[in-house]
């Protein structure tokens, strides 16, 4: 069994020995994307699983082991981890936890500390926590973001965005109920096999797979004779993408006769790269790091460009170009505003309006200050510039009643249908 090792601050480390013995647990957030993290990590010698526990116990454990004023994503992630330790049958002496850390002004940068504190209170202080970040906040000898992992991560996120977009575009109009889900399960299986391949194959041969995936979704029989309102979903990254965090918002919109549009998760990472690059030039730092971020943005846009060509070929809505998206924030919010989702949130709302989806649900954790500024705070100006815009801001909190959230969403949908 791996020996527990600590750094000079007393932080428990994830060691090389643990890499061989331990299973890394990843919280669920983006269902179309996170599943690919498992084969990616397995191809690099790690054992990993994405958690799927979403019962009320998750909320109960989160409220029990975190402060009631902390934002709901932290509460749910903590609750999901602790519930998994208690009820999912893992060997608690051979598991580690993984969580991302942006390093920005958002409280998400403190999630690692909050999880660690909660696990000490719950009696799991011997479980290591791995922070995945690009700013050197915490390092572990047993986990490194290599070029191979980064390449697969970029490909997986772009792939997830493409599938999420195609699924949401086809599912509301399918002639035979369940056909879209069937197509998704088929492509999902082949993608898991794909990410087990060496990085060289992932680098050179993704376009054929992109084509195969979109072709399969294009084969789903649809009936578009019934016009349905397009409803965009924006907001804080966790409650925007997580069915656990937003009470399964995408499915709710489909059940109400709408077509959900959720913007790309990859654009959030490009936004963080761009923000870090901006800070280096503004406040000082290593220029080589800024150039690396610039290269990554261009590389991702190159890969997204391949996807856009295929989406056009099969008649699907195209993924946004990051540089176009960036320009949408001008006149509303400065690009220096990059706490939390920052200017990206505003830009996504403008983009949705331009693409014919003026109906928008702005999801935000209760008390999320960056979201209130960049999301709720921009609604008045957006409505002034775009009178057709129909935007509702929904606060998500463990103590908030789902029926109140649903009523406000239904009111927005009612207005959307009247404006068709």
Secondary structure, DSSP 8 states (H G I E B T S, - for coil): -----B-TT--B---HHHHHH-EEEE----TTTTHHHHHHHHTTT-EEEE----SHHHHHHHHHSS-TTS-HHHHHHHHHHHHHHHHS---GGGEEEEEE---SSSGGGGHHHHHHHHHHHTT-TTS-EEEE-SS-S--BTTB---HHHHHHHHHHHHHHHHHHHHHHHHHTTBSSTTHHHHHHHHHHHHHHHHTTS-HHHHHHSHHHHHHHHHHHHHTS-B---S---EEEEEESHHHHH-TTTTTSHHHHHHHTT-EEEE--SHHHHHHHHHHHHHHHHHH---HHHHHHHHHHHHHHHHHHHHHHHHHHHHT------HHHHHHTTTTTS-TT--STTHHHHHHHHHHHHHTT--EEEEEEETT-HHHHHHTGGGHHHHHHH-TT-EEEEEEE-TTS-HHHHHHHHHHHHHHHHHT-
